[in-house]
Amino acid sequence: MSYQRYGISPQFVERIKLKMKNPIVKEKMRNLLGDVTKYDLQDRAKVRRLTRTSATILQEKLSEVQEEQIINFVLAQKIDPNNTLHLIKLWGMFR
């Protein structure tokens, strides 16, 4: 899996996926990420802020190392949230 190359553990991903099944958490995340652009997702400071806010919503304590791994992963994916192919690729990565 691609995220593992960045040091993100499958156990962490599974825990997040489980938490995202909660409709309240899902809605909070949707509100946080709803207006995010591809330019936001290439800005390290904005990705850091989104990562920290997401961790708070998900009640996850991230170490500095974990935070950097997630930020590096997001930046490397060059995600365009308006591009369906990008979203399908991400969906497949985390199924």
CNS distance restraints for C-alpha pairs under 8 A (distance, minus, plus):
assign (resid   1 and name CA) (resid   5 and name CA) 7.29 0.50 0.50
assign (resid   1 and name CA) (resid  93 and name CA) 6.71 0.50 0.50
assign (resid   2 and name CA) (resid   6 and name CA) 7.47 0.50 0.50
assign (resid   2 and name CA) (resid  93 and name CA) 7.13 0.50 0.50
assign (resid   3 and name CA) (resid   7 and name CA) 6.97 0.50 0.50
assign (resid   3 and name CA) (resid   8 and name CA) 5.72 0.50 0.50
assign (resid   3 and name CA) (resid   9 and name CA) 7.87 0.50 0.50
assign (resid   3 and name CA) (resid  73 and name CA) 6.62 0.50 0.50
assign (resid   3 and name CA) (resid  93 and name CA) 7.99 0.50 0.50
assign (resid   4 and name CA) (resid   8 and name CA) 4.97 0.50 0.50
assign (resid   4 and name CA) (resid   9 and name CA) 6.02 0.50 0.50
assign (resid   4 and name CA) (resid  10 and name CA) 7.19 0.50 0.50
assign (resid   6 and name CA) (resid  69 and name CA) 5.63 0.50 0.50
assign (resid   6 and name CA) (resid  70 and name CA) 7.55 0.50 0.50
assign (resid   6 and name CA) (resid  72 and name CA) 7.33 0.50 0.50
assign (resid   6 and name CA) (resid  73 and name CA) 6.15 0.50 0.50
assign (resid   7 and name CA) (resid  66 and name CA) 7.88 0.50 0.50
assign (resid   7 and name CA) (resid  69 and name CA) 6.27 0.50 0.50
assign (resid   8 and name CA) (resid  12 and name CA) 7.06 0.50 0.50
assign (resid   8 and name CA) (resid  13 and name CA) 7.56 0.50 0.50
assign (resid   8 and name CA) (resid  66 and name CA) 7.19 0.50 0.50
assign (resid   8 and name CA) (resid  69 and name CA) 6.61 0.50 0.50
assign (resid   8 and name CA) (resid  70 and name CA) 7.16 0.50 0.50
assign (resid   9 and name CA) (resid  13 and name CA) 6.54 0.50 0.50
assign (resid  10 and name CA) (resid  14 and name CA) 6.11 0.50 0.50
assign (resid  11 and name CA) (resid  15 and name CA) 6.17 0.50 0.50
assign (resid  12 and name CA) (resid  16 and name CA) 6.29 0.50 0.50
assign (resid  13 and name CA) (resid  17 and name CA) 6.13 0.50 0.50
assign (resid  13 and name CA) (resid  94 and name CA) 7.72 0.50 0.50
assign (resid  14 and name CA) (resid  18 and name CA) 6.18 0.50 0.50
assign (resid  15 and name CA) (resid  19 and name CA) 6.33 0.50 0.50
assign (resid  16 and name CA) (resid  20 and name CA) 6.11 0.50 0.50
assign (resid  16 and name CA) (resid  58 and name CA) 7.36 0.50 0.50
assign (resid  17 and name CA) (resid  21 and name CA) 6.69 0.50 0.50
assign (resid  18 and name CA) (resid  22 and name CA) 7.67 0.50 0.50
assign (resid  19 and name CA) (resid  25 and name CA) 7.15 0.50 0.50
assign (resid  19 and name CA) (resid  58 and name CA) 6.75 0.50 0.50
assign (resid  20 and name CA) (resid  25 and name CA) 5.99 0.50 0.50
assign (resid  20 and name CA) (resid  26 and name CA) 5.28 0.50 0.50
assign (resid  20 and name CA) (resid  58 and name CA) 7.93 0.50 0.50
assign (resid  21 and name CA) (resid  25 and name CA) 7.63 0.50 0.50
assign (resid  21 and name CA) (resid  26 and name CA) 6.71 0.50 0.50
assign (resid  22 and name CA) (resid  26 and name CA) 6.07 0.50 0.50
assign (resid  23 and name CA) (resid  27 and name CA) 6.07 0.50 0.50
assign (resid  24 and name CA) (resid  28 and name CA) 6.31 0.50 0.50
assign (resid  25 and name CA) (resid  29 and name CA) 6.19 0.50 0.50
assign (resid  25 and name CA) (resid  57 and name CA) 6.76 0.50 0.50
assign (resid  25 and name CA) (resid  58 and name CA) 6.93 0.50 0.50
assign (resid  26 and name CA) (resid  30 and name CA) 6.09 0.50 0.50
assign (resid  27 and name CA) (resid  31 and name CA) 6.14 0.50 0.50
assign (resid  28 and name CA) (resid  32 and name CA) 6.23 0.50 0.50
assign (resid  28 and name CA) (resid  57 and name CA) 7.17 0.50 0.50
assign (resid  29 and name CA) (resid  33 and name CA) 6.07 0.50 0.50
assign (resid  29 and name CA) (resid  54 and name CA) 6.88 0.50 0.50
assign (resid  29 and name CA) (resid  57 and name CA) 7.39 0.50 0.50
assign (resid  30 and name CA) (resid  34 and name CA) 5.37 0.50 0.50
assign (resid  31 and name CA) (resid  35 and name CA) 7.93 0.50 0.50
assign (resid  32 and name CA) (resid  50 and name CA) 7.75 0.50 0.50
assign (resid  32 and name CA) (resid  54 and name CA) 7.90 0.50 0.50
assign (resid  36 and name CA) (resid  40 and name CA) 6.05 0.50 0.50
assign (resid  36 and name CA) (resid  41 and name CA) 7.29 0.50 0.50
assign (resid  36 and name CA) (resid  81 and name CA) 7.37 0.50 0.50
assign (resid  37 and name CA) (resid  41 and name CA) 6.48 0.50 0.50
assign (resid  37 and name CA) (resid  80 and name CA) 6.77 0.50 0.50
assign (resid  37 and name CA) (resid  81 and name CA) 6.38 0.50 0.50
assign (resid  37 and name CA) (resid  82 and name CA) 7.78 0.50 0.50
assign (resid  38 and name CA) (resid  42 and name CA) 6.49 0.50 0.50
assign (resid  38 and name CA) (resid  78 and name CA) 7.32 0.50 0.50
assign (resid  38 and name CA) (resid  79 and name CA) 5.92 0.50 0.50
assign (resid  38 and name CA) (resid  80 and name CA) 4.44 0.50 0.50
assign (resid  38 and name CA) (resid  81 and name CA) 6.24 0.50 0.50
assign (resid  38 and name CA) (resid  82 and name CA) 7.92 0.50 0.50
assign (resid  39 and name CA) (resid  43 and name CA) 6.48 0.50 0.50
assign (resid  40 and name CA) (resid  46 and name CA) 6.01 0.50 0.50
assign (resid  40 and name CA) (resid  47 and name CA) 6.98 0.50 0.50
assign (resid  41 and name CA) (resid  46 and name CA) 7.08 0.50 0.50
assign (resid  41 and name CA) (resid  47 and name CA) 5.87 0.50 0.50
assign (resid  41 and name CA) (resid  74 and name CA) 6.93 0.50 0.50
assign (resid  41 and name CA) (resid  75 and name CA) 6.45 0.50 0.50
assign (resid  41 and name CA) (resid  78 and name CA) 7.22 0.50 0.50
assign (resid  41 and name CA) (resid  79 and name CA) 6.66 0.50 0.50
assign (resid  41 and name CA) (resid  80 and name CA) 7.84 0.50 0.50
assign (resid  42 and name CA) (resid  47 and name CA) 7.40 0.50 0.50
assign (resid  42 and name CA) (resid  74 and name CA) 7.90 0.50 0.50
assign (resid  42 and name CA) (resid  75 and name CA) 5.41 0.50 0.50
assign (resid  42 and name CA) (resid  78 and name CA) 6.70 0.50 0.50
assign (resid  43 and name CA) (resid  47 and name CA) 6.14 0.50 0.50
assign (resid  43 and name CA) (resid  75 and name CA) 7.75 0.50 0.50
assign (resid  44 and name CA) (resid  48 and name CA) 6.03 0.50 0.50
assign (resid  44 and name CA) (resid  71 and name CA) 7.05 0.50 0.50
assign (resid  44 and name CA) (resid  75 and name CA) 7.33 0.50 0.50
assign (resid  45 and name CA) (resid  49 and name CA) 6.26 0.50 0.50
assign (resid  46 and name CA) (resid  50 and name CA) 6.10 0.50 0.50
assign (resid  47 and name CA) (resid  51 and name CA) 5.95 0.50 0.50
assign (resid  47 and name CA) (resid  71 and name CA) 6.17 0.50 0.50
assign (resid  47 and name CA) (resid  74 and name CA) 7.59 0.50 0.50
assign (resid  47 and name CA) (resid  75 and name CA) 7.95 0.50 0.50
assign (resid  48 and name CA) (resid  52 and name CA) 6.18 0.50 0.50
assign (resid  48 and name CA) (resid  67 and name CA) 7.53 0.50 0.50
assign (resid  48 and name CA) (resid  71 and name CA) 6.31 0.50 0.50
assign (resid  49 and name CA) (resid  53 and name CA) 6.11 0.50 0.50
assign (resid  50 and name CA) (resid  54 and name CA) 5.91 0.50 0.50
assign (resid  51 and name CA) (resid  55 and name CA) 6.09 0.50 0.50
assign (resid  51 and name CA) (resid  67 and name CA) 7.09 0.50 0.50
assign (resid  51 and name CA) (resid  70 and name CA) 7.55 0.50 0.50
assign (resid  51 and name CA) (resid  71 and name CA) 7.31 0.50 0.50
assign (resid  52 and name CA) (resid  56 and name CA) 6.32 0.50 0.50
assign (resid  52 and name CA) (resid  67 and name CA) 7.85 0.50 0.50
assign (resid  53 and name CA) (resid  57 and name CA) 6.30 0.50 0.50
assign (resid  54 and name CA) (resid  58 and name CA) 6.07 0.50 0.50
assign (resid  55 and name CA) (resid  59 and name CA) 5.77 0.50 0.50
assign (resid  55 and name CA) (resid  60 and name CA) 4.88 0.50 0.50
assign (resid  55 and name CA) (resid  61 and name CA) 6.68 0.50 0.50
assign (resid  55 and name CA) (resid  62 and name CA) 7.05 0.50 0.50
assign (resid  56 and name CA) (resid  60 and name CA) 6.21 0.50 0.50
assign (resid  56 and name CA) (resid  61 and name CA) 7.76 0.50 0.50
assign (resid  62 and name CA) (resid  66 and name CA) 5.72 0.50 0.50
assign (resid  62 and name CA) (resid  67 and name CA) 5.94 0.50 0.50
assign (resid  63 and name CA) (resid  67 and name CA) 6.15 0.50 0.50
assign (resid  64 and name CA) (resid  68 and name CA) 6.22 0.50 0.50
assign (resid  65 and name CA) (resid  69 and name CA) 6.16 0.50 0.50
assign (resid  66 and name CA) (resid  70 and name CA) 6.23 0.50 0.50
assign (resid  67 and name CA) (resid  71 and name CA) 6.17 0.50 0.50
assign (resid  68 and name CA) (resid  72 and name CA) 5.97 0.50 0.50
assign (resid  69 and name CA) (resid  73 and name CA) 6.09 0.50 0.50
assign (resid  70 and name CA) (resid  74 and name CA) 6.21 0.50 0.50
assign (resid  71 and name CA) (resid  75 and name CA) 6.17 0.50 0.50
assign (resid  72 and name CA) (resid  76 and name CA) 6.03 0.50 0.50
assign (resid  73 and name CA) (resid  77 and name CA) 6.34 0.50 0.50
assign (resid  74 and name CA) (resid  78 and name CA) 7.00 0.50 0.50
assign (resid  74 and name CA) (resid  79 and name CA) 7.31 0.50 0.50
assign (resid  75 and name CA) (resid  79 and name CA) 7.74 0.50 0.50
assign (resid  79 and name CA) (resid  86 and name CA) 6.14 0.50 0.50
assign (resid  79 and name CA) (resid  87 and name CA) 7.82 0.50 0.50
assign (resid  80 and name CA) (resid  86 and name CA) 6.33 0.50 0.50
assign (resid  80 and name CA) (resid  87 and name CA) 7.85 0.50 0.50
assign (resid  81 and name CA) (resid  86 and name CA) 7.11 0.50 0.50
assign (resid  81 and name CA) (resid  87 and name CA) 6.61 0.50 0.50
assign (resid  83 and name CA) (resid  87 and name CA) 6.58 0.50 0.50
assign (resid  84 and name CA) (resid  88 and name CA) 6.14 0.50 0.50
assign (resid  85 and name CA) (resid  89 and name CA) 6.14 0.50 0.50
assign (resid  86 and name CA) (resid  90 and name CA) 6.34 0.50 0.50
assign (resid  87 and name CA) (resid  91 and name CA) 6.01 0.50 0.50
assign (resid  88 and name CA) (resid  92 and name CA) 6.11 0.50 0.50
assign (resid  89 and name CA) (resid  93 and name CA) 6.31 0.50 0.50
assign (resid  90 and name CA) (resid  94 and name CA) 6.44 0.50 0.50
assign (resid  91 and name CA) (resid  95 and name CA) 6.01 0.50 0.50
